[in-house]
Amino acid sequence: QDFLPKETLLTLMHEVGFTNIALDIDQQTYEQDLRQFVETVRRRDTCSQLIAIPDAHYRMGLQRLITEIEQAGDQLLPAQVEFCLLTLRAEKP
């Protein structure tokens, strides 16, 4: 949802003159304990999606995660993590 649809990206590449365009998408999903996830979120500079949201919203979201972790005590807090690796190859004549 954060990126152009595959078809749109391929069309744009073709429109600007690229040929032999190949696009591979590899979607990965795994579970991670929320305690580990929050350590990633604390490093806002490592994730463009976190940089893109307003500062106040980032702080509120981070505080919400911290509060949920504190309230859970020793209880496991699984969080589903998803990422997508996009590989685009093309030739420019």
N, C-alpha and C positions, 0 to 999 in steps of 0.2 A: 504494500500500500504506500510505502514511502518513495517508491521509484517509478519511473516510466514503465508502462507495460512493454513486454518483450517486442510485440509487433510494432509499437510506436518507435522504439529505439532503433529497430532494424530499418524502418521506413526513413527515419531521420538520417541515419548513416548513409543510406542509398541516395537520398536527396542531395547530400553534400558531396557526392562523388565517390564514395567508397564502393569497392566491389569485393567479391568473394568473402562476404560477411558471414561470420560464424559466431553464434552466441550460445554459451553453455551456462546453465544455472544449476547450482548444487545447493539445495536447501538442507540445513542441518537442524535438528532439534535434540535437546538433552535437558535433563533435570539437574538443578543445582540448588543447594541449600541457600535460602535467602540471606543467611549471614555471609556467605561467600559473595553472593551477588551484590550486596550493599557495598562491599569493598571496591568493586568495579565502579559502581555508581558514584562513589565518593571521588573518583578520579574523573571528573566531568570532561577534562580535556582529552580523554581517550575515546570518546564516543560522540560523533557528529550530531546524533539525535539529541543528546543531552545539551549540547551547546546551542542547538536551535531553539530550545524552549526558553521562555522568559525566566530570568533569575528567580523571581518570587515563586514561580511554579516549581522550578527545580528544587529550591529549598524546602517547599512544602512537601513535595514527593519524597525527598530524602528523609525528612523528619517523620513522615508516615511510616516509611520502611523501618527506621530505627525504633519507633514506638511499637510496631508489630513484633519486632524481634525481642524487645524488652518484655513485652507482655507474654510471649510464648515460653519464656524460661528455657528449659532444656528440650522442649518439644521440637521435632524436626519440622522445618518450614520449606517444603519443596517448591521451587519456582521453575516454570518451564522457560527455557531459553531457546530462542530461535535466531538463526542467522542465515544469510544467503551469500554465497560466493558466485559472483558473476564474472565470466571470462569472455571477453569480446575480442575477436580477431578479425581484421579486415585489411584490404590493400587499397592504397590510394594511387591511382595511375598517374 
